[in-house]
Amino acid sequence: MMAAESQPMLRGELKNDEPMSSYTSWRVGGAADICYRPADLDDLVVFLQTLPVQTSVYWIGLGSNLLVRDGGIRGAVILPFNGLNTLQLIEPSVVFAGAGVTCAKVAKFSVRADLLGAEFLAGIPGTLGGALAMNAGAFGSETWPLVKCVQTISRDGALHSREPKDYQVSYRTVNGPAEEWFVSAELQLQSGNGEQAQQRIKTLLEKRGATQPTQLPSCGSVFRNPPGDHAARLIEACGLKEVNIGAAQVSAKHANFIINTGGAAASDIEALIYRVQSEVEQQTGITLQIEVRITGEARSGSE
């Protein structure tokens, strides 16, 4: 394991055996062997170059689309939230944003610059890096139609410039060069009325607050919407609202949300995910695809 005191060339924050419950929106998850919060992009390059080659690397933005199992993560977790946080206007209609910038901040910055197209990002409770990795969307819009280009970093610490044509992008899915992670993006927006866009953000957030359990720990939508239908409608139709395993519960407010009502284990949440998936398939014949990323190891002795 990489010990914090043995890495004087690193300028970021390095922790060992760090509980992931502090970094995921479900507030669950065991410890990661290594947890690193880089000071900036140059520091991240050094960290990856000094990390033993056999060490696996995982990225966590705001942990809002992630379930870390109770046994934790064997490898190194990178937290870009504070280090990759550059946000600036580089051309009249082009916003440059680091992977650690929250989607909400990108949305607000854009409308203040009288730029339109990014308002939906205000409804995504994660970082831009996470939105790029999964083509996150909200209120009928998605991330990748905005992308002009991206910068990535590979496992050896090398930086790469990529264009949208280098990726296969579809609904909540992005496939591109292996062992590369997004560190920034340039977003092509449209000039317009920022005040009107700000009002649209307010309306979208009010709608989100009225229809989603935003005050309780969750990961947002658990399942992808099947073609021509909505996962929440199917789950509710199958009588699964408020079904629980331990302290994990299908939300009464939005059936595609699983909430931690207090003290849930990751194993409770995972078991409930598979129960909902199984029940919907049995009753409707539709297999809901899991949108949330599940990673890590089960606690020793767990199923």
C-alpha positions in Angstrom: 0.0 0.0 0.0 1.1 3.5 -0.8 1.7 5.3 2.6 1.0 9.0 2.8 4.3 9.8 4.6 6.4 8.1 2.0 5.2 10.4 -0.9 6.8 13.8 -0.4 6.5 14.7 -4.1 2.7 14.6 -4.0 0.8 17.8 -3.1 -2.7 16.3 -2.7 -4.4 14.5 0.1 -3.6 10.8 0.5 -5.4 8.5 2.9 -5.2 4.8 3.5 -8.2 2.6 4.5 -10.7 5.4 3.9 -14.4 4.6 4.3 -16.3 5.2 1.1 -19.5 6.0 2.9 -18.2 9.5 3.2 -18.0 9.9 -0.6 -21.2 8.2 -1.9 -24.6 9.7 -1.9 -26.1 6.5 -0.5 -23.8 7.0 2.6 -22.7 3.4 2.4 -19.6 1.5 1.4 -16.5 -0.1 2.9 -12.9 1.3 2.9 -10.7 1.9 -0.1 -7.1 0.8 0.2 -5.9 4.2 -1.1 -7.9 7.4 -1.5 -6.3 10.4 -3.2 -7.6 13.9 -3.7 -5.1 15.5 -6.2 -4.2 19.2 -5.8 -4.5 19.8 -9.5 -3.9 18.1 -12.9 -0.1 18.1 -12.7 -0.3 16.5 -9.2 -2.7 13.8 -10.6 -0.1 13.0 -13.3 2.6 12.5 -10.7 0.3 10.3 -8.5 -0.6 8.0 -11.4 3.1 7.8 -12.4 4.2 6.8 -8.9 1.3 4.4 -8.2 2.4 0.7 -8.5 1.4 -0.6 -11.9 -0.6 -3.5 -10.3 -2.8 -1.1 -8.4 -6.3 -0.8 -9.8 -7.7 2.8 -10.2 -11.3 4.0 -9.5 -12.7 7.5 -9.9 -15.4 8.9 -7.7 -16.9 12.3 -8.4 -19.8 13.0 -6.0 -20.6 9.3 -5.7 -24.1 10.0 -6.8 -24.4 7.1 -9.2 -22.4 4.6 -7.3 -22.8 1.7 -4.9 -19.6 0.6 -3.1 -20.0 -2.7 -1.5 -19.4 -3.2 2.3 -16.1 -4.9 1.8 -14.7 -1.8 0.2 -12.3 -1.2 -2.8 -9.0 -3.0 -3.4 -7.0 -0.3 -5.2 -6.8 3.4 -5.4 -9.7 5.8 -5.5 -9.2 9.2 -7.1 -11.4 12.1 -6.0 -11.2 14.9 -8.5 -13.8 17.2 -6.8 -11.4 19.9 -5.5 -8.4 19.5 -7.8 -9.9 19.4 -11.3 -12.1 22.4 -10.7 -11.2 24.9 -13.5 -14.3 26.6 -15.0 -13.9 29.3 -17.5 -15.2 30.8 -20.7 -12.5 30.2 -23.4 -14.4 31.3 -26.5 -17.6 33.4 -26.7 -19.8 30.3 -26.6 -17.4 27.6 -25.3 -17.1 26.7 -21.6 -14.0 24.8 -20.3 -14.8 22.7 -17.3 -12.7 20.3 -15.2 -14.0 16.9 -14.4 -14.3 17.7 -10.8 -16.7 20.7 -11.3 -20.2 19.9 -10.3 -22.8 19.8 -13.1 -24.9 22.3 -11.2 -22.0 24.8 -11.1 -21.5 24.4 -14.9 -25.2 25.1 -15.5 -25.1 28.2 -13.3 -21.9 29.5 -14.8 -23.2 29.1 -18.3 -26.4 31.0 -17.8 -24.5 33.8 -16.1 -22.5 34.1 -19.3 -25.8 34.2 -21.3 -25.2 30.8 -22.7 -28.0 28.2 -23.3 -28.0 24.5 -23.6 -26.6 23.4 -20.2 -29.6 24.2 -18.0 -30.5 20.5 -17.6 -27.1 19.9 -15.9 -28.5 21.7 -12.8 -30.7 18.6 -12.2 -27.7 16.2 -12.2 -26.3 15.7 -8.7 -22.7 14.8 -9.8 -19.6 16.1 -11.4 -18.9 16.8 -15.1 -16.5 13.8 -15.2 -19.3 11.5 -14.1 -21.7 13.0 -16.6 -19.2 12.5 -19.4 -18.6 8.9 -18.4 -22.2 7.9 -18.5 -23.8 10.5 -20.8 -25.9 11.7 -17.9 -29.1 13.4 -18.7 -32.1 15.1 -17.1 -35.3 16.7 -18.3 -35.0 15.3 -21.8 -31.4 16.5 -22.5 -28.0 14.6 -22.4 -24.4 15.6 -21.8 -22.6 14.5 -25.0 -24.5 16.7 -27.5 -22.7 19.6 -25.8 -19.2 18.2 -26.0 -16.8 19.9 -28.4 -13.7 18.0 -27.2 -12.4 16.3 -24.0 -9.1 15.8 -22.3 -8.3 12.4 -20.7 -5.6 10.9 -18.6 -4.4 7.3 -19.0 -3.2 4.9 -16.3 0.4 5.9 -16.9 -0.3 9.6 -16.3 -0.2 10.6 -20.0 -2.7 13.2 -21.2 -4.7 12.9 -24.4 -7.0 15.2 -26.4 -10.1 13.4 -27.8 -13.1 14.4 -29.9 -16.6 13.0 -29.8 -15.9 10.8 -32.8 -13.5 8.9 -30.6 -16.4 7.6 -28.5 -19.5 5.5 -29.0 -22.2 7.4 -27.1 -25.8 6.2 -26.5 -28.4 6.4 -23.7 -26.4 6.4 -20.4 -23.5 4.6 -22.1 -20.1 5.9 -23.3 -17.5 3.6 -24.8 -14.0 4.9 -25.7 -10.3 4.3 -25.3 -9.6 1.8 -22.5 -7.9 2.8 -19.3 -8.5 6.6 -19.9 -10.5 8.9 -17.6 -12.0 12.3 -18.3 -10.2 15.3 -16.8 -11.9 18.1 -18.6 -14.2 19.0 -21.5 -15.0 22.0 -23.7 -18.7 22.5 -24.0 -20.2 24.2 -27.1 -23.2 26.2 -26.0 -25.5 28.8 -27.7 -25.8 32.5 -27.0 -29.1 33.6 -25.5 -31.0 35.1 -22.7 -29.4 34.1 -19.4 -32.3 35.4 -17.3 -34.7 33.2 -19.1 -32.3 30.3 -18.8 -32.0 30.9 -15.0 -35.8 30.8 -14.7 -35.8 27.5 -16.6 -33.3 26.1 -14.1 -35.5 27.3 -11.2 -38.5 25.5 -12.8 -36.5 22.3 -13.4 -35.2 22.2 -9.9 -38.7 22.8 -8.5 -40.0 19.9 -10.6 -37.2 17.7 -9.3 -37.8 18.6 -5.7 -41.5 17.9 -6.1 -41.1 14.5 -7.8 -37.9 13.0 -6.2 -36.9 12.2 -2.6 -34.0 14.7 -2.7 -33.8 15.0 1.1 -32.8 11.4 1.7 -29.7 9.4 0.7 -30.1 7.9 -2.7 -28.2 7.6 -6.0 -30.9 9.0 -8.2 -32.4 6.7 -10.8 -31.4 3.1 -10.2 -32.6 1.7 -13.5 -32.5 2.9 -17.1 -35.8 3.7 -18.7 -36.7 0.9 -21.2 -37.6 1.9 -24.7 -40.9 3.6 -24.8 -41.6 3.3 -21.1 -40.4 4.5 -17.7 -38.7 2.3 -15.0 -40.6 4.1 -12.3 -44.0 3.4 -13.8 -43.1 -0.3 -14.2 -41.9 -0.6 -10.6 -44.9 1.2 -9.2 -47.3 -0.9 -11.3 -45.7 -4.0 -9.8 -46.6 -2.8 -6.3 -43.0 -2.3 -5.2 -43.2 1.3 -3.8 -42.0 1.3 -0.1 -40.8 -2.3 -0.3 -37.7 -2.6 1.8 -34.8 -4.8 2.7 -33.3 -3.7 6.0 -33.1 0.1 6.0 -33.1 0.2 2.1 -36.4 1.1 0.7 -38.1 1.8 -2.7 -39.1 5.5 -2.4 -42.8 6.2 -2.0 -42.2 9.5 -3.9 -40.4 8.1 -7.0 -40.3 4.3 -7.5 -37.0 4.4 -9.5 -35.2 5.7 -6.4 -34.0 3.5 -3.6 -33.4 5.4 -0.4 -31.3 4.8 2.7 -33.8 5.4 5.5 -31.0 5.2 8.1 -28.3 2.7 8.7 -28.7 0.6 5.5 -25.8 -1.6 4.4 -24.6 -1.6 0.8 -25.7 -5.3 0.8 -29.3 -4.2 1.7 -29.4 -1.8 -1.2 -27.9 -4.3 -3.7 -30.3 -7.0 -2.6 -33.2 -4.6 -3.1 -32.0 -3.6 -6.5 -32.0 -7.2 -7.6 -35.4 -7.9 -6.0 -37.0 -5.1 -7.8 -35.4 -6.2 -11.1 -36.6 -9.8 -10.6 -40.1 -8.8 -9.6 -40.6 -6.5 -12.6 -39.2 -9.2 -15.0 -41.6 -11.8 -13.5 -44.6 -9.6 -13.7 -44.0 -7.8 -17.0 -41.3 -9.7 -18.9 -39.2 -6.6 -19.0 -35.6 -6.8 -17.6 -34.7 -3.4 -16.2 -31.1 -2.5 -16.9 -29.3 -1.2 -13.8 -28.0 2.4 -14.3 -26.1 2.7 -11.0 -22.5 1.5 -11.0 -21.8 -1.3 -8.4 -18.2 -1.8 -7.4 -16.1 -3.1 -4.6 -16.1 -6.4 -2.6 -18.8 -7.9 -0.4 -18.0 -7.9 3.3 -16.2 -11.1 4.3 -18.9 -13.7 5.1 -21.6 -11.9 3.1 -23.4 -13.4 0.1 
